[in-house]
């Protein structure tokens, strides 16, 4: 479990190494397989236009990302 600054607790859902990054619409789609052997997909959408050069750099950076998905623990 992890704690945030406001004192809430979070539990790990999945650690996902990104296997694929592709441009889609106004953002990117990241895909990978977690340690639980499930496939995960994350879609990022930007509210502002992103030029081709910036998009290329972002895609390169995002391809080296490992996503950590956490969810807030609800009190019993």
N, C-alpha and C positions, 0 to 999 in steps of 0.2 A: 504494500500500500504506500501511497504517496500523499503528502499533505501540501495544500496550496497556502498562500500567504493569508487567506481569510480564515484558515483553520479547518477547511473542509477536507475530507479524506477522499482519495481516488483509488480505484483498483485498476490494475493493468488488464486491458482487454487483449492486446496483441502488440508484438514488435514485428514490424514488417519491413524487410529490406526491399527497396524499390528495384524492380526488374525491368520496368518499361516506363518511359515518359513520352507522351506525345501531345502535340499542340491540338487543342480542340476549342473551336469557337473563340471566346474571349479569355482563354486560360489554358490549362493543362489537365491531362488525365495521367495519374500515377497508378501503376499496378504492381502488385507483388504478392508473394506467398508467405504467410506467417509460420511461426514454429508449430502452430496447430495444424498445419498443412491445408488451411483454408486460403482461398484466393481473396484478396482485398483490392478495392479500387477507391481512389480518392480523386474527386474532381475539384479543381481550383478554378474559380472564375474571378476575373479582375473587373472592377467597375470603371476602369479607365483603359484607353487604348494602349497597347504595348507594341512598340516598333519591332521589326524583324530581328535586328541586332540584339536587342534586349531579350527578346523571346528565346533566341539561340543560347545566350549566356544563361538564362534562367533554366532552360532545359538541361544544359550541361550540369549546373549545380544541383538541380533536383534529382538527376540520375544517380547522384552519390548519397542521397538521403536514406536514412532508416527512420521510418515512421514509428512513433510510439503512441498507441491509442489507449487513453485512460477514460474511465467513466466514474462519475461521482457516486460514492457509496451512500445509499439512502439509509438513514437510521431505522432500526427495527422497531 
